[in-house]
Amino acid sequence: MDDDVSRNLPELTDEELISTAREFARNREQLSMLMASVLEALEGIVNYLEKYAKAADARDDLLTARMTLHQSVMDLLGTLKDVVAENTVAINANTERLEKFLTKFELYFGTERGLELEN
């Protein structure tokens, strides 16, 4: 079969062979330059992706910190709500006690108006 292929090929002169070899060398050099450019572009893409990954990690860390802070604020607000509720209950209880005390005081000493007249 190799004999059939070689019979169908035209014979080249020495000049044509040299010219073909030179063209092959030029094509090979261009291919090498093209491959070097592709590798350089791929390195640029890798650098970009590495920087993007670092930025995404930093963003994730920031979001995690914000969520932790948000949870802390929510916990503090819940505690504050409980403290305000307890304080309100205590104020209401003290107000009731004060009202009872004033009622007894007024029964014993009279009303404020009566106190003003005696002085």
C-alpha positions in Angstrom: 0.0 0.0 0.0 2.9 2.4 0.7 4.0 1.8 -2.8 0.6 3.0 -4.1 0.8 6.2 -2.2 4.4 6.9 -3.2 3.5 6.3 -6.9 0.7 8.9 -6.8 2.9 11.7 -5.3 4.6 14.0 -7.7 8.4 14.0 -7.5 9.8 17.3 -6.1 12.9 19.0 -7.2 15.6 19.9 -4.8 14.5 23.5 -4.8 10.9 22.5 -4.0 12.1 20.2 -1.2 14.2 23.0 0.3 11.3 25.4 -0.1 8.9 23.0 1.5 11.3 22.3 4.4 11.7 26.1 4.9 7.9 26.6 4.8 7.5 23.7 7.3 10.1 25.3 9.6 8.3 28.7 9.4 4.9 27.0 10.1 6.5 25.2 13.0 7.9 28.4 14.4 4.5 30.2 14.0 2.8 27.2 15.7 5.3 27.5 18.6 4.7 31.2 18.9 0.9 30.6 18.8 1.2 28.0 21.5 3.3 30.3 23.6 0.6 33.0 23.2 -2.1 30.5 24.2 -0.1 29.4 27.3 0.4 33.1 28.2 -3.3 33.7 27.8 -4.1 30.7 29.9 -1.7 31.9 32.6 -3.6 35.2 32.6 -6.9 33.4 33.0 -5.4 31.3 35.9 -4.2 34.5 37.6 -7.6 36.1 37.2 -9.4 33.0 38.5 -7.0 32.9 41.5 -7.7 36.5 42.3 -11.4 36.0 41.8 -11.3 33.0 44.2 -9.5 35.1 46.8 -12.1 37.9 46.4 -14.9 35.4 46.7 -13.4 33.9 49.8 -13.0 37.4 51.3 -16.6 38.2 50.4 -17.7 35.0 52.0 -15.7 35.7 55.2 -17.3 39.2 55.3 -20.8 37.8 54.9 -20.1 35.3 57.6 -18.9 38.0 59.9 -21.9 40.1 59.1 -24.3 37.2 59.8 -22.5 36.6 63.1 -22.9 40.3 64.0 -26.5 40.2 62.9 -27.2 37.2 65.1 -25.4 38.9 68.0 -27.6 42.0 67.5 -30.7 39.9 67.3 -29.8 38.1 70.6 -29.1 41.4 72.3 -32.4 42.9 71.1 -34.1 39.8 72.5 -32.4 40.3 75.8 -33.2 44.0 75.8 -36.8 43.2 75.1 -36.8 40.9 78.1 -35.1 43.5 80.3 -37.6 46.2 79.2 -40.5 43.8 79.9 -39.2 43.0 83.4 -38.6 46.7 84.0 -42.1 47.6 82.9 -43.5 44.9 85.3 -41.4 46.3 88.1 -42.4 49.9 87.3 -46.1 48.8 87.3 -45.7 47.0 90.6 -44.0 50.0 92.1 -46.6 52.3 90.8 -49.4 50.2 92.4 -47.5 50.1 95.7 -47.0 53.9 95.5 -50.7 54.4 94.8 -51.6 52.2 97.8 -49.1 54.1 99.9 -50.5 57.5 98.8 -54.1 56.2 99.5 -53.1 55.2 103.0 -51.1 58.4 103.5 -54.1 60.5 102.4 -56.4 58.5 104.7 -54.1 59.1 107.7 -53.0 62.6 107.0 -55.7 63.9 104.8 -55.5 65.1 101.2 -52.9 67.3 99.8 -55.3 70.2 100.0 -55.8 69.6 103.6 -52.0 69.6 104.2 -51.7 72.9 102.4 -54.2 74.6 104.6 -52.6 73.5 107.8 -49.2 74.8 106.9 
